[in-house]
Amino acid sequence: MITARPRRKPTLMPAIALVALSLMVALPSLSSMRLYAASAQRYTTVTVNPGDTLWSIAAAHTGGSDVQDTIDRISEANHLTASTLQPGERLRIPE
């Protein structure tokens, strides 16, 4: 009389071997990559005086570049949605 063999349970060994082989191939190439973090942005803080405009503040802090570009950077750094400034307001000016 022939009896059927009991079925073997599937094991995780092939999956573990595949992961180990993948790591052995991938790690050398990943370790040779260099990652660079962005440099920290530096700011100067300015208090708005009566009569100051965004243009006048930007013109005073423009180092020979376009004033409109400086206005855009000031607006972005301070999350400004309008060009209206209030006396006593403090603005961060990107350096």
C-alpha positions in Angstrom: 0.0 0.0 0.0 1.3 3.4 -1.0 0.8 6.2 1.4 0.9 9.9 0.4 3.7 11.9 1.8 2.7 14.7 4.1 3.0 18.1 2.3 5.7 20.4 3.5 4.9 23.8 4.8 6.4 26.6 2.7 9.3 28.4 4.4 10.6 31.9 4.4 14.1 30.8 3.5 13.9 31.7 -0.3 12.6 35.2 0.5 15.3 35.8 3.1 18.0 34.7 0.7 16.6 37.0 -2.0 16.5 40.0 0.4 20.1 39.2 1.5 21.3 39.0 -2.1 19.6 42.3 -2.9 21.2 44.0 0.0 24.6 42.7 -1.0 24.2 44.2 -4.4 22.6 47.5 -3.4 24.6 48.5 -0.3 27.9 49.1 -2.0 26.4 51.5 -4.5 24.3 53.3 -1.9 27.3 53.8 0.4 29.3 55.6 -2.3 26.7 58.3 -2.7 27.2 61.5 -0.8 24.2 63.4 0.5 24.4 67.1 1.2 22.1 69.1 3.3 21.1 72.6 2.3 22.9 75.3 4.1 20.9 77.2 6.7 19.4 80.5 5.5 20.6 83.5 7.5 18.4 86.4 8.3 18.6 90.0 9.5 15.6 91.3 11.4 14.2 94.8 10.6 11.5 96.7 12.5 9.2 98.6 10.1 9.2 102.4 10.8 6.4 104.8 9.8 6.7 105.6 6.1 8.7 102.4 5.3 7.6 100.4 2.2 8.6 97.0 1.2 10.5 98.6 -1.8 12.5 100.9 0.5 13.4 98.1 2.9 14.4 95.8 0.0 16.4 98.6 -1.6 18.3 99.2 1.6 19.2 95.5 1.8 19.9 94.8 -1.8 23.5 94.0 -2.3 23.7 95.1 -5.9 21.0 92.7 -7.1 17.5 93.3 -8.4 15.3 95.0 -5.8 12.2 93.1 -7.0 14.1 89.8 -6.4 14.8 91.0 -2.8 11.1 91.9 -2.3 10.1 88.4 -3.5 12.6 86.8 -1.0 11.4 89.0 1.9 7.7 88.2 1.1 8.5 84.5 0.9 10.5 84.5 4.2 7.8 86.4 6.1 4.7 84.7 4.3 3.5 88.1 3.1 0.4 88.1 0.9 0.2 91.9 0.4 2.8 94.7 0.3 1.2 96.6 3.1 3.4 97.0 6.2 2.5 98.2 9.7 4.9 100.3 11.8 6.4 98.1 14.5 6.1 95.0 12.4 9.3 92.9 12.4 10.5 91.5 9.1 13.1 88.8 8.4 15.4 89.9 5.6 17.3 87.0 3.9 21.1 87.7 3.7 
